Amino acid sequence: MRKISITIGVIAAVAIGVFVYLNNAAKQQEFVKIGAILPLSGDLAKYGQSGKNAIDIAIEEYNVHNERKVVMIYEDDKGETKTAINAINKLITVDNIRMIVGAMPSSNTLAIAPIAEKNRVVLISPTSTASAVRDAGDYIFRVCVSDELEGKSMADYLINNYTPNNIGILYINNDYGVGLAKDFENEIIQHGGTIKEKIGYIEGATDFRTIISKFQKSKIEILYVVAYKEQNYFFAQCAQMNYKPLFTGGTMIEDPDLINAVKDFANGILYTYRSYNPQSHNVITKKFVEAYQLKYGVLPDFYAAANYDAISVALSCVKNIKTAGETNFKDFIYQIKDMNGVTGKISFDEKGDVIQSFGIKKIENGQFLYIK
């Protein structure tokens, strides 16, 4: 009888051990899927690739330290609105994703926001700055400051430091360009300044000579430029036509390709820049910059930093919420206050907008330097 009891005890112990092992294995296999819609090809690919690089770093770090793993599913929107719509429909209906990082261009985010809202899917944009994103829906968030504040910041700087007359605006004719130009213009006018010439152009344009001639004829002394990669052609042609007013602009100005295209002609360009500073002594920023440089061999730009913060918000949801319900994710994000991010402290207002500020930078001798 004693042998039988021992045998039964051994079997029970083995069974318990197997159960514990299988239970732990099941926990280790538990994972949550997060989607990302980025421009990984096309004209905006370099920005999307920076973002993907940063997200990959964040996911690797997270999965090392947490039992509940995260799997990223990337969709390439090519910077195109129609492709972005196809991408979000696929993530929702095929992959059953409940939280998405993206899109990057404002036009794409505004196009997919109604789909996310209808399906109660959380959308966290890293870089969509158009003012209209603020009212895109209850499930729509962004970790970048609105154009409304960016345009106001540059306008205020010019008002306080220059005579705000004979100002011109060049803007890309999409949601981003139209919104930023409008916000800048409104602030200038409210303070008694004048916009003498305002000209839009079609995305992808390469010839700006006629537009430059108009600015020259109107004797524009301060020019606010809102552009994508087309700015390289614009500034190069300004140099060829010997036209150099006080150039100002937004975050897109900070592009090494611009320096390569026009060299010293870029000296003196003023632009607003978001709160990301790769030289910051903030522990989170330093850790991210070091990890990015180690893995990719270059300094991470704003687009990398913004995507890292966006995925960090998503990962915070996964880590702190056991039930991966979309309502829980949404409600959790609204409660985030002073989360330490790469671009600074992250808090969200009642509209899902991040609460941060802008600095003023200047190009000097190929360097992008803070002056305020």
Secondary structure by P-SEA (a helix, b strand, c coil): caaaaaaaaaaaaaaaaaaaaaaaaaaaacbbbbbbbccccccaaaaaaaaaaaaaaaaaaaaacccbbbbbbbbbccccaaaaaaaaaaaacccccccccccccaaaaaaaaaaaaaabbbbbbccccccccccccccbbbccccaaaaaaaaaaaaaacccccbbbbbbcccaaaaaaaaaaaaaaaaacccccbbbbbccccccaaaaaaaaaaacccbbbbbbccaaaaaaaaaaaaccccccccccccccaaaaaacccccccbbbbbcccccccccaaaaaaaaaaaaaccccccaaaaaaaaaaaaaaaaaaccccccaaaaaaaaaacccccccccbbbbccccccccbbbbbbbccccccccc
